[in-house]
Amino acid sequence: MIKGEFWKFEGGIMNDFYTALNYVNKRIYEPNDFTVKSVLEEKQNSKYGAGIFRLSSRTIRFRVAI
């Protein structure tokens, strides 16, 4: 990967929390019957694509790695 380039996928560029979470949800969580709830982007860490959500009975802290 070239420095400064974001992770690309067939639907566009994955450079923010909601885009990355949607991608992971459609590809991994939904097919395995996991439910994502209480999604909240961490505004203070938005440049990292950071957020928190509930997955079944667990709290997940999520970061976009670019």
DSSP file (Angstrom, degrees, kcal/mol; ACC not computed):
  #  RESIDUE AA STRUCTURE BP1 BP2  ACC     N-H-->O    O-->H-N    N-H-->O    O-->H-N    TCO  KAPPA ALPHA  PHI   PSI    X-CA   Y-CA   Z-CA
    1    1 A M              0   0    0      0, 0.0     2,-0.3     0, 0.0     3,-0.1   0.000 360.0 360.0 360.0 137.3    0.0    0.0    0.0
    2    2 A I    >   -     0   0    0      1,-0.1     3,-2.4     4,-0.1     0, 0.0  -0.606 360.0 -96.3 -76.9 136.5    1.2    3.5   -0.8
    3    3 A K  T 3  S+     0   0    0     -2,-0.3    -1,-0.1     1,-0.3     3,-0.1  -0.282 111.6  20.6 -55.6 133.5    1.5    5.7    2.2
    4    4 A G  T 3  S+     0   0    0      1,-0.3     2,-0.3    62,-0.2    -1,-0.3   0.291  95.0 121.4  90.0 -10.0   -1.6    7.9    2.6
    5    5 A E    <   -     0   0    0     -3,-2.4    -1,-0.3    61,-0.1     2,-0.2  -0.679  57.7-132.9 -86.8 141.0   -3.8    5.5    0.4
    6    6 A F        -     0   0    0     -2,-0.3     2,-0.3    -3,-0.1     9,-0.1  -0.550  32.2 -85.9 -92.2 159.1   -6.8    4.1    2.1
    7    7 A W  E     -A   14   0A   0      7,-0.6     7,-2.9    -2,-0.2     2,-0.3  -0.465  51.0-151.1 -63.2 123.5   -7.9    0.5    2.0
    8    8 A K  E     +A   13   0A   0     -2,-0.3     2,-0.3     5,-0.2     5,-0.2  -0.743  20.0 171.9-101.8 146.8   -9.9    0.0   -1.2
    9    9 A F  E >   -A   12   0A   0      3,-2.4     3,-2.2    -2,-0.3     0, 0.0  -0.901  51.0 -87.3-142.9 172.7  -12.8   -2.5   -1.8
   10   10 A E  T 3  S+     0   0    0     -2,-0.3     3,-0.1     1,-0.3    -2,-0.0   0.695 123.4  52.7 -60.8 -19.3  -15.3   -3.0   -4.6
   11   11 A G  T 3  S-     0   0    0      1,-0.2     2,-0.4     0, 0.0    -1,-0.3   0.473 123.0 -82.1 -94.4  -2.1  -17.7   -0.6   -3.1
   12   12 A G  E <  S-A    9   0A   0     -3,-2.2    -3,-2.4     2,-0.0     2,-0.5  -1.000  74.2 -23.8 143.5-143.3  -15.4    2.4   -2.8
   13   13 A I  E     -A    8   0A   0     -2,-0.4     2,-1.2    -5,-0.2    -5,-0.2  -0.944  46.7-145.7-115.0 129.4  -12.7    3.5   -0.3
   14   14 A M  E     +A    7   0A   0     -7,-2.9    -7,-0.6    -2,-0.5     3,-0.0  -0.722  50.9 129.2 -96.3  88.9  -12.9    2.3    3.3
   15   15 A N        +     0   0    0     -2,-1.2     2,-0.3    -9,-0.1    -1,-0.2   0.286  56.3  57.4-125.8   9.1  -11.6    5.3    5.2
   16   16 A D  S  > S-     0   0    0     -3,-0.2     4,-2.3     1,-0.1     5,-0.2  -0.940  82.0-109.6-139.7 165.3  -14.2    5.9    7.9
   17   17 A F  H  > S+     0   0    0     -2,-0.3     4,-2.9    29,-0.2     5,-0.2   0.912 112.7  46.7 -58.4 -51.3  -15.9    4.0   10.7
   18   18 A Y  H  > S+     0   0    0      1,-0.2     4,-2.3     2,-0.2    -1,-0.2   0.883 113.4  48.2 -66.3 -38.7  -19.4    3.6    9.3
   19   19 A T  H  > S+     0   0    0      2,-0.2     4,-2.0     1,-0.2    -1,-0.2   0.932 115.6  44.7 -65.3 -45.6  -18.1    2.4    5.9
   20   20 A A  H  X S+     0   0    0     -4,-2.3     4,-2.5     2,-0.2     5,-0.2   0.916 114.0  48.8 -65.7 -44.3  -15.8   -0.1    7.4
   21   21 A L  H  X S+     0   0    0     -4,-2.9     4,-2.9    -5,-0.2    -1,-0.2   0.907 110.4  51.2 -63.8 -41.4  -18.3   -1.3    9.9
   22   22 A N  H  X S+     0   0    0     -4,-2.3     4,-2.5    -5,-0.2    -1,-0.2   0.918 110.9  49.0 -60.6 -43.3  -21.0   -1.7    7.2
   23   23 A Y  H  X S+     0   0    0     -4,-2.0     4,-2.0     2,-0.2     5,-0.2   0.941 114.6  43.6 -61.3 -49.3  -18.5   -3.8    5.1
   24   24 A V  H  X>S+     0   0    0     -4,-2.5     4,-2.9     1,-0.2     5,-1.4   0.888 113.0  53.3 -64.6 -39.7  -17.6   -6.0    8.0
   25   25 A N  I  <>S+     0   0    0     -4,-2.9     5,-2.9    -5,-0.2    -2,-0.2   0.938 112.3  43.1 -61.2 -48.0  -21.2   -6.4    9.1
   26   26 A K  I  <5S+     0   0    0     -4,-2.5    -1,-0.2    -5,-0.2    -2,-0.2   0.858 122.7  38.2 -67.1 -35.5  -22.3   -7.5    5.6
   27   27 A R  I  <5S+     0   0    0     -4,-2.0    -2,-0.2    -5,-0.2    -1,-0.2   0.804 135.5   6.2 -87.7 -31.9  -19.4   -9.9    5.1
   28   28 A I  I  X5S+     0   0    0     -4,-2.9     4,-0.9    -5,-0.2    -3,-0.2   0.784 124.0  44.3-120.1 -55.0  -18.9  -11.4    8.5
   29   29 A Y  I >4XS+     0   0    0     -5,-1.4     5,-2.6     1,-0.2     3,-0.8   0.961 113.2  44.8 -68.7 -54.6  -21.5  -10.5   11.2
   30   30 A E  G >4<S+     0   0    0     -5,-2.9     3,-2.0     1,-0.2    -1,-0.2   0.913 110.7  53.1 -59.3 -46.2  -24.8  -10.9    9.3
   31   31 A P  G 345S+     0   0    0      0, 0.0    -1,-0.2     0, 0.0    -2,-0.2   0.761 112.5  47.3 -61.6 -21.1  -23.9  -14.2    7.6
   32   32 A N  G <<5S-     0   0    0     -4,-0.9    -2,-0.2    -3,-0.8    -3,-0.1   0.157 119.1-110.4-104.6  17.1  -23.1  -15.6   11.0
   33   33 A D  T < 5 +     0   0    0     -3,-2.0     2,-0.3     1,-0.2    -3,-0.2   0.790  66.7 147.5  59.8  33.5  -26.3  -14.3   12.7
   34   34 A F      < -     0   0    0     -5,-2.6     2,-0.5    -6,-0.2    -1,-0.2  -0.778  38.6-142.1 -93.6 145.7  -24.6  -11.7   14.8
   35   35 A T        -     0   0    0     -2,-0.3    21,-1.9     2,-0.0     2,-0.5  -0.937   4.0-150.1-113.8 125.1  -26.5   -8.5   15.5
   36   36 A V  E     +B   55   0B   0     -2,-0.5     2,-0.3    19,-0.2    19,-0.2  -0.809  28.6 163.7 -92.6 128.2  -24.8   -5.1   15.6
   37   37 A K  E     +B   54   0B   0     17,-2.6    17,-3.2    -2,-0.5    -2,-0.0  -0.898  46.3  28.4-138.4 166.0  -26.5   -2.6   18.0
   38   38 A S  E    S-     0   0B   0     -2,-0.3     2,-0.3    15,-0.2    -1,-0.2   0.882  71.0-171.1  51.0  51.4  -25.7    0.7   19.7
   39   39 A V  E     +     0   0B   0     14,-0.2     2,-0.3    -3,-0.1    14,-0.2  -0.575   9.9 171.6 -77.1 131.3  -23.3    2.0   17.1
   40   40 A L  E     -B   52   0B   0     12,-2.4    12,-2.5    -2,-0.3     2,-0.3  -0.939  25.1-141.6-146.1 118.7  -21.4    5.1   18.1
   41   41 A E  E     -B   51   0B   0     -2,-0.3     2,-1.1    10,-0.2    10,-0.3  -0.587  22.6-125.8 -75.8 139.3  -18.6    6.8   16.3
   42   42 A E    >   -     0   0    0      8,-2.2     3,-1.6    -2,-0.3     8,-0.3  -0.759  22.5-165.9 -85.8 100.6  -15.9    8.3   18.6
   43   43 A K  G >  S+     0   0    0     -2,-1.1     3,-1.5     1,-0.3     4,-0.2   0.849  84.7  58.2 -58.5 -37.7  -15.7   11.8   17.3
   44   44 A Q  G 3  S+     0   0    0      1,-0.3    -1,-0.3     2,-0.1     3,-0.1   0.713 116.3  35.9 -67.5 -18.3  -12.5   12.6   19.1
   45   45 A N  G X >S+     0   0    0     -3,-1.6     3,-1.9     5,-0.2     5,-1.1   0.004  78.3 123.9-118.9  26.1  -10.8    9.7   17.1
   46   46 A S  G X 5 +     0   0    0     -3,-1.5     3,-1.4     1,-0.3   -29,-0.2   0.789  66.0  64.8 -63.1 -28.0  -12.7   10.1   13.8
   47   47 A K  G 3 5S+     0   0    0      1,-0.3    -1,-0.3    -4,-0.2    -2,-0.1   0.707 105.0  47.5 -68.6 -15.8   -9.4   10.4   11.9
   48   48 A Y  G < 5S-     0   0    0     -3,-1.9    16,-1.4     2,-0.0    -1,-0.3   0.420 115.3-116.4 -97.3  -1.5   -8.7    6.8   12.9
   49   49 A G  T < 5 +     0   0    0     -3,-1.4    15,-0.4    -4,-0.3     2,-0.3   0.943  56.4 171.5  64.5  47.8  -12.2    5.5   12.0
   50   50 A A      < +     0   0    0     -5,-1.1    -8,-2.2    -8,-0.3     2,-0.3  -0.671   6.3 140.4 -97.9 144.7  -12.8    4.7   15.6
   51   51 A G  E     -BC  41  62B   0     11,-2.2    11,-3.0    -2,-0.3     2,-0.3  -0.974  35.4-128.7-165.5 177.5  -16.1    3.6   17.2
   52   52 A I  E     +BC  40  61B   0    -12,-2.5   -12,-2.4    -2,-0.3     2,-0.3  -0.983  28.0 158.7-137.7 146.1  -17.9    1.4   19.6
   53   53 A F  E     - C   0  60B   0      7,-2.1     7,-3.5    -2,-0.3     2,-0.5  -0.975  38.3-105.1-158.3 167.6  -20.8   -1.0   19.2
   54   54 A R  E     -BC  37  59B   0    -17,-3.2   -17,-2.6    -2,-0.3     2,-0.5  -0.862  24.2-169.5-100.6 133.9  -22.5   -4.0   20.8
   55   55 A L  E >   -BC  36  58B   0      3,-3.0     3,-2.2    -2,-0.5     2,-0.4  -0.948  67.6 -51.7-125.1 107.7  -22.2   -7.3   19.0
   56   56 A S  T 3  S-     0   0    0    -21,-1.9   -19,-0.0    -2,-0.5   -22,-0.0  -0.513 124.9 -21.0  56.0-116.7  -24.6   -9.8   20.6
   57   57 A S  T 3  S+     0   0    0     -2,-0.4     2,-0.3    -3,-0.1    -1,-0.3   0.272 122.4  89.0-104.3  12.8  -23.7   -9.5   24.3
   58   58 A R  E <   -C   55   0B   0     -3,-2.2    -3,-3.0     2,-0.0     2,-0.5  -0.822  69.4-131.4-113.6 149.1  -20.3   -7.9   23.9
   59   59 A T  E     -C   54   0B   0     -2,-0.3     2,-0.4    -5,-0.2    -5,-0.2  -0.862  26.7-161.1 -95.3 129.6  -19.0   -4.4   23.6
   60   60 A I  E     -C   53   0B   0     -7,-3.5    -7,-2.1    -2,-0.5     2,-0.6  -0.935  13.5-155.9-115.9 131.1  -16.6   -3.9   20.7
   61   61 A R  E     -C   52   0B   0     -2,-0.4     2,-0.4    -9,-0.2    -9,-0.2  -0.942  24.8-164.5-101.2 123.2  -14.1   -1.1   20.2
   62   62 A F  E     -C   51   0B   0    -11,-3.0   -11,-2.2    -2,-0.6     2,-0.4  -0.901  13.9-177.5-118.9 134.7  -13.5   -0.9   16.4
   63   63 A R        -     0   0    0     -2,-0.4     2,-0.6   -13,-0.2   -13,-0.2  -0.990  26.8-127.8-129.2 140.2  -10.7    0.9   14.5
   64   64 A V        -     0   0    0    -16,-1.4     2,-0.7   -15,-0.4   -47,-0.1  -0.784  24.1-149.1 -83.9 121.6  -10.1    1.2   10.8
   65   65 A A              0   0    0     -2,-0.6   -58,-0.1     1,-0.1   -16,-0.0  -0.839 360.0 360.0 -94.2 116.9   -6.6    0.1   10.1
   66   66 A I              0   0    0     -2,-0.7   -62,-0.2   -60,-0.1    -1,-0.1   0.372 360.0 360.0-122.8 360.0   -5.2    1.9    7.1
